[in-house]
Structures are given as C-alpha cells and as structure tokens.
Amino acid sequence: MSIFFTNKKTKALFSGKRIGIFGLGPRCGVTHISVAVSNFLSDEAKLKVRLYEQSGHSDISRLIRYLGGSEIDKEFTFHRVTYVPFVKDSELLSDPDCDCMVFDLGRDFKYAKNTLKLCDIKIAVADDAPWLNAEYGFLDELAAGATDISNWRLFINLGDQTRMKEKEKYGMITGCFPFEPNPVYPCRETIIFLQEAFKK
C-alpha cells in the first residue's frame, strides 16, 4: 500500500484544522518547519493554507519579501499558502476562508499556550545538539501536566536517528526532520517524512 495520501484523505485529515508549531529553544527551525508543513499541505492536498507569524521574529515578513511581496506587513499568497506576518485574536476564534491554519509560535510557550489550546495538531520543534539537552526538560513538565500528549508531535531538526528511542519517553509521536534546503518547495524526503508524521 502506498504511503502517499490521496487528495481526499488528506483533505479529510486537515480541512478546518489548526496546527500550532513551537520551539523548545531559540532558532531551532520553527519557521522553517512551519513553511515546509504549509507547503506540504498546499502541494500534496491542494489545500488553501494560512501561515501566521506569532513568534515576533519577523521571519514571515522576510519570507514575503523573498517571495516577491512588495508590502512585508501585509499578507501575501504564494502557491495556495497565504503568509500572514501577524495574527488577530478574532482569527483565532473563527475560521477564515482557508482549509487549514498553521501558527508559527516561536519559542515562548507561555505566550503560545492559548493558541495551542485551540490547535488540533501541536508540534514541538527541538535541536539534537548534546549541549542543548536541557531544553528537553520542558517536555517532562509538559507530559506531566497535559491530559493527552499522545497526539502531539516532536520534530527533531536534523536529529540523530539512533537517539530517537530515548525521545519516546515523552509520549509524543517523534521523528527526525530531514535536511530541507528550501521549505517553500519541500523535497521528496520532507514530503515522505510529513506524510508519515501526519497519518499517525
């Protein structure tokens, strides 16, 4: 059986969904992965996706400029993904005209937790460098306090596959996010990774 989603299956999984993506540490690749997830859903399922910046780093504004947008403080659509360099509270409570909303939440979990409560899929992004292991301590707290963490996902950016077993203790779906040179056009390895991650 093919691991590739059919358009219909993916739409059923994601239509109307909110996906929140946050980092366990600084500059661990939250925006990079948010852009890859958004374009995966746009390309593979032909969904209309809105990607919101909620991290305060202006990464989405820089991306808008790179993609050809003339006004970096205004939303910009490219390949069915609408990049929004801000998020209005009213948009969190009602579904805009899109199939899926993705939130780039940066690393401030206290700031992001209200948005995460509204999200159907929650993704934590981490680095695998040994000197950053302390950042994973947050997941112990999270696992202890969450009522259901089993549907969360932990993406280790450029992680070491041989160390994945030790990450299972957090109770999340875990995986090593592959090297992705341009998340606006996800490569085959990224597409396969996301198909596997989201069908669980």
N, C-alpha and C positions, 0 to 999 in steps of 0.2 A: 504494500500500500504506500502511495506517495506521501511524503511528509508535507507536501505543499498544500496550503489551504486552498479551497476553491473560493471564488469571489463571494459566493452565497454564504459559505461557512464563516468566513472572516467577518462579513457584514453582521451576521448573527451574533458573533462574539463581541464586536466592538461598537456597533451602532448605538449612539447615545451615551457611550461610556466616557468617564473622566479618568485620566491616567495622571497620577502625581509622581514626579521623579525628584528625589532629593539626594544630597551627598552627605557622606559621613565625615568628609574632610574638605579642606579648601582645594579648589582646582583639580578635582578628581575626575572630571569629564561629564558633569551633569548635562550641560548644554549640548555637548557633542552627542551624547546618547539620546537626549530629547529630540534633537533634529533627526537622528537616524530612525528613531521609533516613529516619528511623524511621517517621514518619507516612506518608510516601510509600509505603513497603513495606507498612505496615498497611492503608492505604486502597486502594491500587491493586491489590495482590495478595492482600489479606486474610490476610497472614502474621502470626503471633504473633512479636513482636519484643521483645527485651530491650535496653534502652539503659543502659549502665553509665557512671557518672562515674568517671574515673580521672585527673582534672586537679587535684583538690584545691581547686577554687574554690567548691564547694557550690552551683553553678548548678542542678544537678538537684534538690537539696533545696528550693531556692526555687521551682522549677517545680512540684514536688509540692504545695507549699503553695498555689500559684496554681490548680492543677487541683482542689483540694478535699481533698487528703490531710491527715489530722489528725496523722500522725507523719512528720516530714520525714526521719527517719533510717531509715525502713522503705521497702521497695519499694512502688510504687503503680502500679496498672494503669488505663489510660485509653485507650479505642479500640484494644485489642489491643496497645498498647505498654506494657510494664512498665518503669517508670523505677526504676533502682537507684542509690542515692546512694553506692555503693561497689562494689568488685569483689573477690571472693575468689579466691585463686590456684587453688583447686580448680575453680572455674567456668571458668577459662581452659583447663583441660585436658580437661574433659568438657562435653558439650552439655547444658544444662538443657532443660527442656520448652519449647522455642521453635523457630521456623523460622529465625531469624536473630538474631545478636548484634551490636550496634553499640557501639563503645567511644569515648567522648569522652575523648581523651588529653591535652587541653590543649596546651601548647607545649613541654614538656620532652621532647625527642626521646630523650635518653639514658635517661630513666625509662620512656618509652613503647616503646622499641625491642623489648623482649622480648615485649610484647603484639603489636606489629606483625608480628613473625616468625610468629605464629600466624594472622594475618589473611589471608583470601583476597583482599580488596579493601582497598587502602590509599589514603587520601585526604589530601593536604596542603592546608591552607587558608591563603590569603595575602590581604594587603591590596594595593591597587593604588596607594596614595599614593606619589608620586615620592620623597618623603623616606624611605620605608621600603624602597627597592630593595636595600639592603644585606642584608636578611633573605633575599633570594633566593639569596645566596651559598651558603647551606646546601644548596640543591638541586644546585649544581655538585658539591659534595663527595659528596652522596648519589648522584648519577648516576654519578660516577666509581667509587664503591665498591660499588654494587648490581649483582648479577648480572643481574637483569631488572627494569628500571624501567618498561618499556613498558606494563605493566598497572596502574600507579599512576595516580591522577587528581590533578590540580591544580585546585582551585576557587578562583578569584579573587573574593573577596566584593565585590560591586558594582564589578566590574572594567570597564575601558575596552576594549570590543570591538576597537577599532582597534589596540590594543597586544598582541593575542593572539599575533600571528605571532612576536614576539620571545620568547614563552614556550615555543615549540615546541622550542627548543634543549635543554630539559631531558629530552626524550624521553618525557614523560608525556602522557596524554590531558588536555587543558586546556579550561577554559571559564569564562565569567563567571557566577557565581552571581547570580541576579536579586534584586531587592528583594523581601523576603518579610516582611510585617508580622506574621504570626502562624504560625510554623512548625508549630504543633500542627495547624493546618488549612491545609496548603500550597495556595497559589493555583495557578491553571492554568499560569502562566508557570514556576513552580517545578517543577510536575509534568512539564511538557514538557522542561525542562532535565534533570531527573534521568532521565527515560526515555531521552533521547539519551545522557547520560553513562554509563549503566549497560548499554546494549546494545552498546557498543563492546568 
